[in-house]
Amino acid sequence: MNSTIDLMFWQVLAAYIFIVILLIIVRVKKIPREKEIVIATIRMTLQLILVGYILVYIFDYPNPLITIALFAIMLFFSIHNVYQRAKLELTTSLKRTIALSMFSGISVSLIFFVFLVLALSPWYDPRFFIPIAGMIIGNSMTGITLGVNNLLNSMQTQKAQIEAALILGAPPKIAVKKLLNQAFDAAMLPTINSMVGMGIIFLPGMMTGQILSGMSPLVAVNYQIAIMLGIVGSTSLSVIIFLHLGYKHFFNTRSQLL
């Protein structure tokens, strides 16, 4: 098995040619995205460098409190990102529901994965805990963002249909059942598409990274299958909790649509 390839500074710098190409394309096409592309590239670079130095320290001096603190920070920023990416204004109660849903779904899945699937010893080993938590949080964030936006949009555009169902005597849960199913389907679609294409269309990031680091492809496959199933569980659980609790904020105590 070949050893890992340690990229030199100039090799990493050479990769930025793709950003230059992108900037040229948007300039020629007169698409006003140059500033966003530059800012995103700079942020990505600085954030990853900073995280790299932080992880070096954490890996050298593992501590359960530091691991939990880092997980909490990652979760906090993911929840904040969902708020920022919501296409419609969120009420305080909806924000609380989003936070509760993400915390519950991600925590349950991560605990199950760390203690039962991987059986980490110690459980707070940052070399495993942090990357796995990052993948689970990131995918759950994407899923619940899609679920939130789909539900908010449907509650606004299909208000007449919901009110008609309520007039006919349907309780709120039945009146919005179709909308909830559509929101759940939209939230899970990216994850399902990823599962369908893995191995044939593309090699997922975790598996690619392990292979590049010198691990056997068969071992990498086992890890990838396990983490993908953990991601599915986390995303589905977070989204279903949000939808189950979230729709109630659109009705008053007399089951009237707000």
Phi and psi in degrees as a GROMACS rama.xvg file:
@    title "Ramachandran Plot"
@    xaxis  label "Phi"
@    yaxis  label "Psi"
@TYPE xy
-69.7714  149.414  ASN-2
-76.6696  169.819  SER-3
-70.4452  155.059  THR-4
-98.3721  117  ILE-5
-88.9715  108.865  ASP-6
-70.5143  132.698  LEU-7
-80.9719  165.874  MET-8
-58.5646  -43.0977  PHE-9
-68.8786  -27.7897  TRP-10
-70.265  -41.1659  GLN-11
-64.996  -42.5547  VAL-12
-60.9095  -36.2  LEU-13
-63.8375  -28.2234  ALA-14
-66.4726  -21.5924  ALA-15
-69.8207  -6.20437  TYR-16
-60.7411  -28.0021  ILE-17
-68.2285  -32.7878  PHE-18
-68.9914  -39.2625  ILE-19
-61.3908  -42.8185  VAL-20
-61.9275  -43.2747  ILE-21
-62.271  -42.8021  LEU-22
-62.8392  -38.8507  LEU-23
-64.5609  -41.3334  ILE-24
-63.2565  -49.3004  ILE-25
-67.5917  -28.234  VAL-26
-70.3735  -44.5493  ARG-27
-64.617  -40.4434  VAL-28
-80.6219  -2.52436  LYS-29
57.6877  41.4956  LYS-30
-96.0045  118.857  ILE-31
-75.1967  68.3347  PRO-32
-126.433  3.98127  ARG-33
-56.9555  -48.3476  GLU-34
-60.6653  -44.2639  LYS-35
-64.4871  -39.2151  GLU-36
-65.2152  -44.6337  ILE-37
-63.8811  -47.3357  VAL-38
-61.3636  -44.5344  ILE-39
-61.8116  -40.6268  ALA-40
-65.6084  -44.6578  THR-41
-64.3692  -44.784  ILE-42
-61.7889  -45.6925  ARG-43
-57.6664  -45.8963  MET-44
-63.7861  -50.5293  THR-45
-65.4692  -40.9949  LEU-46
-64.5761  -42.8261  GLN-47
-68.2065  -38.769  LEU-48
-63.0764  -44.491  ILE-49
-61.8455  -46.1465  LEU-50
-62.2628  -37.4547  VAL-51
-59.1758  -46.3215  GLY-52
-67.2216  -37.5564  TYR-53
-64.2563  -44.4601  ILE-54
-66.3843  -34.5388  LEU-55
-58.4534  -44.6133  VAL-56
-66.877  -45.0836  TYR-57
-64.4079  -39.6313  ILE-58
-66.4237  -35.3986  PHE-59
-75.7877  -29.0295  ASP-60
-129.938  70.2807  TYR-61
-62.5321  135.132  PRO-62
-148.792  131.215  ASN-63
-60.9483  -36.1086  PRO-64
-66.9027  -40.2627  LEU-65
-67.6677  -40.7297  ILE-66
-62.4917  -45.1606  THR-67
-65.6995  -40.1154  ILE-68
-62.8755  -42.8249  ALA-69
-66.1662  -39.3402  LEU-70
-61.6361  -42.7884  PHE-71
-63.5141  -39.6612  ALA-72
-64.9561  -44.0048  ILE-73
-61.2027  -42.9053  MET-74
-66.9834  -40.6177  LEU-75
-59.7677  -48.1015  PHE-76
-69.9141  -30.1897  PHE-77
-68.5839  -40.1348  SER-78
-64.9518  -43.6293  ILE-79
-61.1215  -37.5299  HIS-80
-65.8974  -36.0129  ASN-81
-63.4433  -42.8823  VAL-82
-58.0792  -44.0427  TYR-83
-68.0616  -31.4945  GLN-84
-91.4999  -0.0176388  ARG-85
-68.9303  129.499  ALA-86
-76.2819  -21.5329  LYS-87
-120.072  160.041  LEU-88
-66.5813  135.984  GLU-89
-99.6926  137.152  LEU-90
-78.7278  165.407  THR-91
-61.3462  -39.4561  THR-92
-66.3687  -37.1425  SER-93
-68.5914  -37.7299  LEU-94
-61.676  -41.6023  LYS-95
-63.9517  -39.374  ARG-96
-65.7699  -40.7833  THR-97
-61.2657  -46.8  ILE-98
-62.0875  -44.3396  ALA-99
-63.6515  -42.1326  LEU-100
-64.0716  -45.9173  SER-101
-66.8799  -43.9812  MET-102
-60.5435  -45.0572  PHE-103
-66.8217  -53.3046  SER-104
-62.7702  -43.8507  GLY-105
-70.1493  -43.3298  ILE-106
-64.2745  -45.6527  SER-107
-61.0077  -46.5565  VAL-108
-65.5372  -41.9805  SER-109
-66.9687  -42.3757  LEU-110
-62.4305  -45.3119  ILE-111
-60.3147  -44.2351  PHE-112
-66.7335  -45.4289  PHE-113
-69.7883  -43.344  VAL-114
-86.9424  -33.9553  PHE-115
-104.811  -44.641  LEU-116
-75.3049  -54.7228  VAL-117
-86.6348  -27.9934  LEU-118
51.2966  52.4221  ALA-119
-62.5958  142.128  LEU-120
-141.173  108.899  SER-121
-75.1023  158.27  PRO-122
-64.2246  -23.8949  TRP-123
-93.6676  14.2039  TYR-124
-54.6422  109.104  ASP-125
-64.9477  -24.0497  PRO-126
-64.3196  -26.2899  ARG-127
-105.381  -46.1046  PHE-128
-60.6376  -48.949  PHE-129
-66.9635  -49.9988  ILE-130
-60.9918  -40.1809  PRO-131
-66.8182  -43.2536  ILE-132
-60.2671  -39.8087  ALA-133
-62.5762  -43.6099  GLY-134
-66.0101  -42.1969  MET-135
-67.0369  -45.1892  ILE-136
-64.214  -45.3227  ILE-137
-61.2099  -45.4565  GLY-138
-70.2619  -37.2262  ASN-139
-65.2434  -38.1147  SER-140
-60.9499  -44.9169  MET-141
-62.7354  -44.8448  THR-142
-62.9973  -46.6631  GLY-143
-73.2069  -27.6539  ILE-144
-62.9784  -44.9432  THR-145
-63.8664  -40.5528  LEU-146
-64.6294  -42.7868  GLY-147
-62.7968  -50.8644  VAL-148
-63.9338  -38.5785  ASN-149
-66.4874  -42.2253  ASN-150
-67.1846  -45.6165  LEU-151
-61.03  -43.5603  LEU-152
-65.5649  -41.8761  ASN-153
-67.317  -40.0546  SER-154
-63.7061  -26.9438  MET-155
-85.5543  -44.9637  GLN-156
-81.6021  -22.228  THR-157
-113.237  31.6058  GLN-158
-60.1101  -40.5673  LYS-159
-63.1791  -42.5797  ALA-160
-65.486  -38.1993  GLN-161
-66.3008  -44.8631  ILE-162
-64.3421  -35.8086  GLU-163
-64.4988  -41.0077  ALA-164
-65.4988  -38.5584  ALA-165
-66.03  -39.1964  LEU-166
-63.5982  -34.6336  ILE-167
-78.6841  0.642327  LEU-168
101.813  3.72746  GLY-169
-73.8414  135.848  ALA-170
-68.4625  160.055  PRO-171
-51.5488  -41.833  PRO-172
-62.3489  -38.0543  LYS-173
-74.8402  -36.6232  ILE-174
-64.1048  -30.0154  ALA-175
-110.604  10.1095  VAL-176
-56.8474  -44.4981  LYS-177
-63.062  -39.7338  LYS-178
-65.9569  -40.2362  LEU-179
-64.8024  -41.1435  LEU-180
-63.9019  -40.5459  ASN-181
-65.9652  -40.2843  GLN-182
-65.2905  -41.2998  ALA-183
-64.779  -42.0221  PHE-184
-62.9416  -43.1731  ASP-185
-64.7845  -37.9348  ALA-186
-68.8047  -35.5138  ALA-187
-88.9039  -14.4039  MET-188
-57.8152  -46.649  LEU-189
-59.6434  -39.4661  PRO-190
-66.8399  -42.6786  THR-191
-64.7208  -41.8553  ILE-192
-61.648  -38.5511  ASN-193
-63.1545  -42.3463  SER-194
-63.1128  -41.246  MET-195
-65.0903  -38.1146  VAL-196
-87.1986  -12.1775  GLY-197
-63.6365  135.143  MET-198
88.894  -30.7565  GLY-199
-105.607  -49.9158  ILE-200
-89.1494  -38.2549  ILE-201
-153.097  160.728  PHE-202
-101.524  124.206  LEU-203
-63.3078  159.173  PRO-204
-57.2011  -45.6088  GLY-205
-63.1283  -44.8785  MET-206
-65.7144  -42.3876  MET-207
-60.4767  -45.088  THR-208
-61.1117  -41.4787  GLY-209
-68.1366  -38.3283  GLN-210
-65.9325  -42.5465  ILE-211
-64.3978  -27.6606  LEU-212
-81.5528  -4.08262  SER-213
105.105  3.37991  GLY-214
-76.8774  150.777  MET-215
-61.9579  135.829  SER-216
-55.499  -34.2142  PRO-217
-67.7981  -39.7945  LEU-218
-66.5204  -42.1731  VAL-219
-61.1885  -37.4358  ALA-220
-62.6196  -44.5795  VAL-221
-59.3412  -44.8941  ASN-222
-63.149  -42.1429  TYR-223
-66.4323  -40.6291  GLN-224
-61.5735  -45.4494  ILE-225
-63.1971  -46.4106  ALA-226
-69.1298  -33.9509  ILE-227
-66.3447  -39.3389  MET-228
-66.7982  -36.1872  LEU-229
-64.0108  -38.6945  GLY-230
-65.3041  -43.1811  ILE-231
-59.5404  -45.2803  VAL-232
-63.3307  -45.0043  GLY-233
-64.9155  -46.8184  SER-234
-63.8111  -48.1345  THR-235
-64.0848  -40.7787  SER-236
-67.1041  -43.6965  LEU-237
-62.5871  -44.6429  SER-238
-67.701  -43.4156  VAL-239
-67.7374  -34.8344  ILE-240
-65.6828  -43.9608  ILE-241
-61.967  -48.0567  PHE-242
-64.1214  -38.6765  LEU-243
-64.439  -36.304  HIS-244
-94.9404  -32.6429  LEU-245
-66.9602  -40.4739  GLY-246
-62.688  -25.9123  TYR-247
-65.0881  -23.5073  LYS-248
-72.3321  -10.4808  HIS-249
-93.7559  1.73164  PHE-250
-127.467  150.964  PHE-251
-90.6982  -175.097  ASN-252
-68.095  -15.9069  THR-253
-99.7035  19.3303  ARG-254
61.5894  31.81  SER-255
-100.801  140.541  GLN-256
-71.149  126.563  LEU-257
